[in-house]
Amino acid sequence: MKTITEIRKAVATLANRINRKLKDLSTAFKRAWLIVKGKSVLSKVTGVTYNGIQKALSRLTKYNPQAVSVELVREPKNQHDIYSVGVNVSVNRSTAYQIGYLPRDLAQCISQGYG
């Protein structure tokens, strides 16, 4: 179990990384706390233009959002990035389909235990 000091340090580190993109430290800290608490991650997904994924994404809009599950899957053996986190979706608990990856900075934070 992490101490409060370790948690605060993780939040500050994550907020600084988020702030590089947002340029708004207050919002960055709010998002960092949500990520660390495991309540929310708001992010774009990279790699969605590869291999017909756009068609799969357009099909997802036809379903009730509550029927769609999103799962984050670490890929430590990924040869391009050891911190990569894949984004998989499924509808009504069907077989999951990978639609892309989290952006590198966010994936690194999550992979290192900040989220």
DANOR-V569930 format. One record per pair of residues at least 24 apart in sequence whose C-alpha atoms are under 10 Angstrom apart, sorted by the first residue. I is the first residue (numbers start at 1). J is the second residue. Records with the same first field share a line. If there is no record, write none. Layout:
I: J / J
This chain:
6: 114
7: 33 / 36 / 37 / 114
8: 33 / 36
9: 114
10: 36 / 109 / 112 / 113 / 114 / 115
11: 35 / 36 / 37 / 109 / 114 / 115
13: 109 / 114
14: 105 / 106 / 108 / 109 / 110 / 114 / 115
17: 105 / 106 / 109
18: 105 / 106 / 109
20: 105
21: 105
32: 114 / 115
33: 114 / 115
34: 115
35: 106 / 109 / 110 / 114 / 115
36: 109 / 110 / 113 / 114 / 115
37: 114 / 115
38: 114 / 115
39: 115
40: 115
41: 106 / 115
43: 102 / 103 / 106
44: 100 / 101 / 102 / 103
45: 86 / 87 / 99 / 100 / 101 / 102 / 103
46: 86 / 87 / 99 / 100 / 101 / 102 / 103 / 104
47: 86 / 98 / 99 / 100 / 101 / 102 / 103
48: 98 / 99 / 100 / 101
49: 99 / 100
50: 99 / 100
51: 99
52: 99
53: 97 / 98 / 99 / 100
54: 99
56: 89 / 97 / 98 / 99
57: 89 / 99
60: 89 / 90 / 91
63: 91 / 92
64: 91 / 92
65: 91
66: 91 / 92
67: 91 / 92 / 93
68: 92 / 93 / 94
69: 93 / 94 / 96
70: 96 / 97 / 98 / 99
71: 96 / 97 / 98
72: 98 / 101 / 102 / 107 / 110
73: 98 / 101 / 102 / 111
74: 101 / 102 / 107 / 108 / 110 / 111
75: 101 / 107 / 111
76: 111
81: 107 / 108
82: 107 / 108 / 111
83: 107 / 108 / 109 / 110 / 111 / 112
84: 108 / 110 / 111
85: 110 / 111
